[in-house]
Amino acid sequence: MRIAVAGGSGFIGHALVQHFLGRGDEVWIITRSTGRVEQQHPKLHVISWEDLSSKPERLEGIHAIINLSGESINQRWTADAKDRIIKSRLVAAERISKLIRSLQRKPDVVINASGISAYGNSETATFDEDSPEIVSDFLSSVVEKWEAAADSIGAKRLVKLRVGIVIGTDGGAFPKMALPYRMFAGGKIGSGKQWLSWIHVDDIVRLIAFCIDHDEIKGAVNASAPEPVTNDDFGRALGKAMGRPHWMPVPGAMLKLIFGELAVLLLEGQRVIPKRTLDAGFQFRFPTIQSAMNDLVGTK
């Protein structure tokens, strides 16, 4: 199979590319700068957005396109940052739409990253792919625009991958989340009651591959583990795996002072269930937070 990954040099993208190469696929990484990616595999190719715009035929016959491109949300949300976050996602979707229009043989599927913020925040509700979308804050507004852009791509089959918190040791938010525990200063954040819908990096890679291989999966797909946890339970599992105490709470007011509006990522959340892939038969390697923590940081 020939697969293109936009954003293939990032945390999730890198793991995804390695997975596809490991199973024998031919992989194209689409990136802003080809110099950032090391090509050390005979089936790995790298192309810039600029080159792809002038030579779209290089991806003729591609079976699947995965779009993970977008400015990181892990930064202070100034007016300029918000603008970059939104525009980067809209531009990437438009580029993929233009690419597909240029190809004689269209890809079978496009998987476009999105976010579980589509459902809004709640400490009591449970959401699956059939739940209504709620625009209540900046992140949910980003998801609304992001998915609208994805819908306009014109794919034969479109999967809108609503991603939860991806945990892994090679990138993302998890290394920073684990740092206080390494320093014996871990504890709940804010009330600790806010839900955290998470997924192990190995499972999101396998879930994306599962979506490609199963033609019946389309539309919104929640990329999160089947057992969400509260922030307090997440910290307890992390501390237990590391052999560290879970005792020093972080006041919400302090986080708002330090991070501004970005603090919503830590202080609010949603309980999200991946109903669509579970119904299709996907099996998680790390369905519980303790199994994930033991794999990532467990004492040997």
Stockholm file with secondary structure:
# STOCKHOLM 1.0

chainA/1-300         MRIAVAGGSGFIGHALVQHFLGRGDEVWIITRSTGRVEQQHPKLHVISWEDLSSKPERLEGIHAIINLSGESINQRWTADAKDRIIKSRLVAAERISKLIRSLQRKPDVVINASGISAYGNSETATFDEDSPEIVSDFLSSVVEKWEAAADSIGAKRLVKLRVGIVIGTDGGAFPKMALPYRMFAGGKIGSGKQWLSWIHVDDIVRLIAFCIDHDEIKGAVNASAPEPVTNDDFGRALGKAMGRPHWMPVPGAMLKLIFGELAVLLLEGQRVIPKRTLDAGFQFRFPTIQSAMNDLVGTK
#=GR chainA/1-300 SS CEEEEETTTSHHHHHHHHHHHHTTCEEEEEESCGGGSCCCSTTEEEEEHHHHHHCGGGGTTCCEEEECCCCCSCSCCCHHHHHHHHHHHHHHHHHHHHHHHHCSSCCSEEEEEEEGGGGCCCSSCEECTTSCCCCCSHHHHHHHHHHHHHHTTCCSSEEEEEECEEECTTSSSHHHHHHHHHTTCBCCBTTSCSEECEEEHHHHHHHHHHHHHCTTCCEEEEESCSSCEEHHHHHHHHHHHHTCCBCCCBCHHHHHHHHGGGGHHHHCCCEECCHHHHHTTCCCSCCSHHHHHHHHHCCC
#=GC SS_cons         CEEEEETTTSHHHHHHHHHHHHTTCEEEEEESCGGGSCCCSTTEEEEEHHHHHHCGGGGTTCCEEEECCCCCSCSCCCHHHHHHHHHHHHHHHHHHHHHHHHCSSCCSEEEEEEEGGGGCCCSSCEECTTSCCCCCSHHHHHHHHHHHHHHTTCCSSEEEEEECEEECTTSSSHHHHHHHHHTTCBCCBTTSCSEECEEEHHHHHHHHHHHHHCTTCCEEEEESCSSCEEHHHHHHHHHHHHTCCBCCCBCHHHHHHHHGGGGHHHHCCCEECCHHHHHTTCCCSCCSHHHHHHHHHCCC
//
